Amino acid sequence: MLIAAEQFKIFDSDDPATKVTAAEAEKSKARLQRLLQGQERIMVAGTQKKTLKKLENKENMKRDTLVKFSKRCCVGGCTAGCRRRERHFIIHNGDLLIYKYKTKDSRLKDTIKLKDATCFHETRATAQVPKWEAQYDERIRVDVPERQQANKNPLYLYSDDAAKVQRWRRAFSLAKVLVAENDRRALKVSIGRATSQGLLKAWEALTKYYHEMSSTRDTVKQMAMRLMKVELSRGWTKLKLVHKKREGEIRRRNEQQLWAARFMSEKLAKLGNMNARSSADVRESVITRIQQRFRRFRQDAIFDKTYPLSAGMMSRVQQAKLGRQVDFEMRAVVADDAIRMCLPKQALKKWENEKELLRGAKATYSEVNEPLSSVTLYVSDNLASLSFAARNSETSSFEAVGKAEWSKYINLDRVSSVVLHSDPPINEKAKGIQDGGTNVSWMTINGPRLCWDKQSDINSPGTEDGFLVPSRLARGEKVKWVTIKVTDVTASMSVDGDVGAFASVARVHFLGWSFKSEIAATHDGWFSDSAKYQFVDPSSKKPVPLEASVPVASENFVALANAEIAVEIYQVKEVESGAAEFMTADESHEVRFVGSKALSADFGYNMAERLKAQGKESKDISVAIGPAPYGGKRNKGSIKMTVQMSVTPGEEPKAPATKSQDQAVSPELIGGGVVTSIFTSHRQAWYDPDLGPGKFRIDHVANFVELNLGTLRFPTEYPKDQNQKVYRIRAKTLGCGVAQVSVGLHRPSAAWSKVIGATYGDEMAIRFSGSKLFLPLAPGSWGSDDLSRLRRKIELTVIACDPELECKPIDFTTFFNTDEKNAEAQQRDRASKRKEVPIFQAILTFDHNMRVDRVKTLSVYMHKYDEHILEKIQSTTNTPELNVFSNIMGGGFVASAQEECVLNVDFALRDRDYVKGSLGEAANRRALCIGDKAMLTVRE
């Protein structure tokens, strides 16, 4: 750089415009000559040179003197018998390393952690004991806990360098702070960086200076070439710019092609993975468009002040939360009685011994019996409970907030059924309420099903096992049947007002069956007359008696004591021919009289004992009928009939020919209702004695079985499906007879593989894609007796259904033009064509090894359906059952690919709260519940 600077000065001296004199030019030439010869002295500014101390490893480190004394030494300056030992040491990585000699090859005698020892700095002025070494004035006394416990003396470290002694003290202090290895490593790195900071700065300055000189040289060279080749530089610059522009266009075109190819590939991939819109999506979009248009219509109508609903009107949900005043009576079963009615005999004994430890803190209803009174009925804000608020004695008003003891409540998810127009409570106050108004209507809300044919009454408890009836029906065993036969139904009625031509129809209800009579004689105007009703067999058109049967668990069928016979009298109205086109058969009937009567009112509570001895008994009973809601306050009358009761052991009697509808079955028992509403809400009923009260969690019990269905693979030799049958998986508990059925799916066709691929187009496999079935376990399932073991068995069945199983859609006009008789004939015709053929079967069993929320993946090998498999299970223990815990088939079962199908299932025991939360998912909703969307027929 100095040579270039002197050359520039010489060049400037030739230019007359510069002020460089000839003497200065000669001086620059002389200095340039000395620089070229290397004789010019150059002054460089810098700092004082320092020598960096090199860090040595522990083998090369200098070893200092360490003196120790034996424990027999008095340390007080004695010399005779004193055992003094001289060692050498170094401090390395937080350790005091003691060597026997000072040489490098000396072996290591001992290692002491600095963090565990305590050091003290001593001088000749501060300490004289023990005796000092001659050539030292400072030392470090080290107290080691191990030596102190062994009654040994401290260690003394000597050095003639005062700075080194201070470094030893600092090492002991840092060792107590830098306990972790990472802390010591970080300190070592920091020290290394600090010691090498000077070298780093020098190297950075040298590289920076080099880069600066190189860039300056390149810049000077480029500038000189541009000045020498001006014409070529202009052409070259233009050529470079044109080339750069052309290269940019080519690169941009390639990028556009690349992005276009990516966009097309992504678009095609989306089209390949896109499926046709499902019916649910189409329905959702249609409803969304209807809602949007209705909102626009509503906003315009509100703006024009023509909207019929004012701002003061409330929705049904708001009205339910606000509540209304009703007459209310509550009959509740306390927890102990509910448990006694549910548990079998052996499990009940274990519960009786430990019931005080199993009191649940979470209640689902108020365990009180309330007499008839006026209350405020309202729904909670979260729509979870139904509360009944009593009157506040202080303010004489109804209040639902402020005092919890005023309200009685039930959880809505524990409501199993609701009976409309039910019989009022039997007491004087209820009679006064009923007689005081013309539009009184009673409703009964039933809780969960506790048991069958059993009650908590000590005098007449009924059967020992409250689940004997459903378990026997589920296994196809014979039970006893109580049959009720009704004949000679005659009504005496008086109707107020001039009603014109009057024809009546009677409906009789008992034991879950409904019977409809033919139209009785017509009367004119005011009348007080009697009518005899005939019930005709639809096939033979001949009068037949009313007959219905119900199974019982024992000869003491206590549940029938409160069974009722209910009667409804309908007026058949004359309607115009044009209006009849839009009316069903039932809409042309108007209810006039209603009434009901318990069997115990005439047969008494000891009817079971008489039937046990006689076999059958007959009584003439009379049912008082009163005005129906909106039926007139002076309507009254009575129904007389002959009722015969009999007990029939063995096979189920034939279905009555005069029934007007299918048999009434509780929906939750066949998978059509809310499955969480079955069985008691008290979790003590599922007490597991193997866990014991210490481990048993009362708020999280195993009272449900979750079956997560996977793939069903048919046998290799199974014939191909020509009729496109629908296949379902039915799961049923053998202990209580509750069943759940999966969605129906077709077997894939071979042609489907061209669209959805070979994996999903396999004809021998059906993918249920995680469809879940929830089966409730009966109370007492975790006992050790035979009943409890039977309640822990689940039957899985593969059912092949004909396509006629699904209902065919009809248009709106055809629906309303179909009268009742044709509808029943079409229903019977369609039912005769429907076929459900069980083809494969398997039995699952599980024991106490299964715990709540433990998922077991099973490969269930299902054999051909055997209608006698349940009898084999009871007759022998060597049956083909799959143990869920071990995933092993019992009974010497050997799977055959030619005869057996395989179903992949995830098995888990769940608590009712988990099932309640899972039922809200779209794939698990198989019941019509409050808040669901449904299409109803309405008439203005």
Secondary structure by P-SEA (a helix, b strand, c coil): caaaaaaaaaaaaacccccccaaaaaaaaaaaaaaaaccbbbbbbbccbbbbbbbbcccccbbbbbbbbccccccccccccbbbbbbbbbbcccccccccccccccccccccccccbbbbbbcccccccccccccccbbbbbbbaaaaaabbbbbbbbbccaaaaaaaaaaaaaaaaaccaaaaaaaaaaaaaaaaaaaaaaaaaaaaaaaaaaaaaaaaaaaaaaaacaaaaaaaaaaaaaaaaaaaaaaaaaaaaaaaaaaaaaaaaaaaacccccaaaaaaaaaaaaaaaaaaaaaaaaaacccccccccccaaaaaabbbbbbbbbbbbcaaaaaaacccaaaaaaaaaccccccccccccccccccbbbbbbbbcccccbbbbbcccccccccccccccccbbbbbccccccccccccccccaaaaaaaaaccbbbbbbbbccccccccccccccccccccaaaaaaaaabbbbbbbbbbbcccccccccccccccccbbbbbbcccbbbbbcccccccccccbbbbbbbbcccccccccbbbbbbbccccccccccbbbbbbbbbbccccaaaaaacccccccccccccccccccccccaaaaaaaaccccccbbbbbbccccccccccccbbbbbbbbbbbcccccccccccccccccccccccccccccccccccccccccccccccccccccccbbbbbcccccccccccccccbbbbbbbbbbcccbbbbbcbbbbccccccccccccccccccccccccbbbbbbbccccccccaaaaaaabbbbbbbbbccccbbbbbcaaaaaaccaaaaaaaaaaaaaabbbbbccbbbbbbcccccccbbbbbbccccccccaaaaaaaaccccccccccccccccbbbbbcccbbbbbbbbbbbcaaaaaaacccccccccccccbbbbbbbcc
